[in-house]
Amino acid sequence: MGLRALDLAKRFGVSTFLFLCLPLFCGRWGPLSLSLLFFGFLYAYRFFSLLNRTNRHCYATRSNKIRKLRLPGGKLGIQYVKKKTKGPQTPSGDHGKIHGVPHLRTQKYSRKHLAKNKKTVNRAYGGVLSGGAVRERIVRAFLVEEQKIVKKVLKLQANK
């Protein structure tokens, strides 16, 4: 009985998940809704467990993650998900990310894949240091110069 209702739901375009969760929203649990829930999970398990990985190995490692999706024509397939990258960081690590430079895998930063103007930012040390790190260096250099001037002035006053 539950399987027949599930087939009707699929035929009329109702999302299987929403159809199965309908008793949760309504607050009513009966034999029909429980059988729908059971057969729905059985249906999902049956189809998604039959998918074969097309390459690599069967272990669920960080580099072997997949996304299950429905292809045109009602077929089921998998798509290998690439690892997310942190993107370029400042060498000191205090200021974190360098804004304006895309987060890509290491080999994609080569001249072949990415133009030079996409790898840099239009400022001093652009693409190497973040804006905060550059600002900090400028302020530090200014304060060091000011300190030298103050020392000179104090030395001249002491000599007089």
C-alpha positions in Angstrom: 0.0 0.0 0.0 2.8 2.4 0.9 4.7 1.6 -2.3 1.7 2.4 -4.4 1.2 5.8 -2.7 4.9 6.5 -3.3 4.5 5.7 -7.0 1.6 8.1 -7.2 3.6 10.8 -5.5 6.4 10.3 -8.0 4.0 10.3 -11.0 2.4 13.6 -9.8 5.8 15.2 -9.3 5.7 15.5 -5.5 9.1 15.4 -3.9 9.7 12.0 -2.3 11.3 13.6 0.7 8.4 16.0 1.3 5.9 13.2 0.7 7.6 11.1 3.3 7.8 13.9 5.8 4.1 14.9 5.4 3.1 13.0 8.6 5.8 14.9 10.5 4.3 18.2 9.5 0.7 17.1 10.1 1.5 15.5 13.5 -0.2 12.2 12.6 1.4 8.9 12.5 -0.6 5.9 11.3 0.2 2.6 9.7 0.0 4.2 6.2 2.5 6.9 7.0 4.9 4.5 8.7 4.8 2.2 5.7 5.4 5.1 3.4 8.4 6.1 5.5 9.8 2.6 5.5 9.3 2.1 1.8 10.6 5.5 1.0 13.9 4.9 2.8 14.1 1.4 1.2 13.6 3.0 -2.2 16.3 5.6 -1.6 18.7 3.1 -0.2 18.1 0.6 -3.0 18.8 3.1 -5.8 21.6 5.1 -4.3 23.5 2.0 -3.0 23.6 0.5 -6.5 25.7 3.4 -7.8 29.3 2.4 -8.6 32.2 4.7 -8.2 33.8 5.2 -11.6 37.4 5.7 -10.5 39.8 5.5 -7.5 38.7 3.3 -4.7 35.7 2.6 -2.5 36.9 4.2 0.7 35.3 7.4 2.0 38.5 9.5 2.2 38.8 13.2 1.9 39.9 13.0 -1.7 37.3 10.4 -2.7 34.0 12.2 -1.8 31.0 11.9 -4.1 27.8 13.7 -4.6 24.8 11.6 -5.6 22.6 13.2 -8.3 19.8 12.5 -10.7 20.7 12.8 -14.3 18.4 13.6 -17.2 16.1 10.7 -18.1 15.6 9.7 -14.5 19.0 8.0 -14.2 21.1 8.3 -11.0 24.7 9.2 -11.1 27.6 10.3 -9.0 29.9 13.3 -9.2 33.3 13.5 -7.6 33.6 16.5 -5.3 36.9 18.4 -5.3 38.5 19.5 -2.0 37.9 23.1 -1.0 41.0 25.2 -0.7 41.9 27.9 1.8 43.3 30.1 -0.9 46.5 32.2 -0.7 47.5 33.2 2.9 50.0 35.8 4.1 53.4 34.4 5.0 53.3 35.6 8.6 49.8 34.1 9.1 48.7 37.0 11.3 46.4 38.6 8.7 45.0 35.4 7.0 43.6 35.5 3.5 44.7 37.7 0.6 41.5 39.2 -0.7 41.0 39.5 -4.5 42.9 36.3 -5.4 40.8 33.3 -6.3 40.9 30.1 -4.1 42.3 27.5 -6.5 44.2 24.2 -6.3 47.9 24.7 -6.5 48.4 23.5 -10.1 45.7 25.9 -11.3 47.8 29.0 -10.4 50.2 28.3 -13.3 50.5 30.6 -16.2 48.7 28.1 -18.4 45.5 28.2 -16.3 45.4 31.7 -14.8 46.6 35.0 -16.1 49.0 37.1 -14.0 46.5 39.9 -13.4 44.1 37.4 -11.8 46.8 36.3 -9.3 47.7 39.8 -8.0 46.0 42.8 -6.4 46.7 46.4 -7.4 48.7 47.6 -4.4 52.2 47.2 -3.0 53.0 43.6 -2.3 49.7 42.7 -4.1 49.0 39.0 -4.2 51.8 38.4 -1.6 50.7 40.2 1.5 47.2 41.2 2.6 46.1 44.8 3.0 46.3 44.6 6.8 49.9 43.3 6.6 51.0 46.0 4.2 49.4 48.7 6.4 51.1 47.3 9.5 54.5 47.4 7.7 54.0 51.0 6.5 53.0 52.1 10.0 56.0 50.3 11.6 58.4 51.8 9.1 57.0 55.3 9.8 57.3 54.8 13.6 60.9 53.6 13.3 61.8 56.7 11.2 60.0 59.0 13.7 61.9 57.3 16.5 65.3 57.9 14.7 64.4 61.6 14.3 63.4 61.9 18.0 66.8 60.3 19.0 68.7 62.8 16.9 66.8 65.7 18.4 67.4 64.5 21.9 71.1 63.9 21.1 71.4 67.5 19.7 69.7 68.9 22.8 72.0 67.0 25.1 75.1 68.3 23.3 74.0 71.9 23.7 
